[in-house]
Amino acid sequence: MAAALRELFPTEVRHTGISVAYQFGGSAPFFASLIIAGGGSIFWVSVYMAVGLVLSHIAVLTMRKTNDTDLVAIDQAPAVKKRVS
């Protein structure tokens, strides 16, 4: 997992991208507790988890393959704007 996440982001934003991915993934128990505390049932927690599953599946399907790509080439991708110092 860590290697896949590392290759998704250019060097300038790599740590930020990985951190945001981990932070959003760790928020599921918090939101499930909010749903239950707000008077929701287990059904709505299941719906929340199913939506997360679908979004995760879409994200995995749209990931680019980087197994034969040099990481320097990823850093030079045109999608990333370089900051001018």
Secondary structure, DSSP 8 states (H G I E B T S, - for coil): -HHHHHHHS-GGGHHHHHHHHHHHHTTHHHHHHHHHHTT--HHHHHHHHHHHHHHHHHHHHT----TTS-HHHHHT-TTS-----
